[in-house]
Amino acid sequence: MFATGWLKKTLRNDQIGNFIFWITFCIVGQPTSIILYYHDWVITNRPSWLPPALHPSGPASDLTPHLNL
């Protein structure tokens, strides 16, 4: 609200808020949502595709100490 008000006064344009919304929604929002959806899909359906550092049973199990008694 404050940024768009300042830009509206500076640029003397009433459509700057609409422009900022659509740029954010289309150029930033949609690709981000696709990347996040793919990330969740891989974790749920294909955990074997993950690199060892991100695998649910990967390095965390390697970091646990093994006691040989």
Secondary structure, DSSP 8 states (H G I E B T S, - for coil): -HHHHHHHHHHT-TTHHHHHHHHIIIIIIHHHHHHHHHHHHHHHH-GGGS-TTT-TTSHHHHHS-----
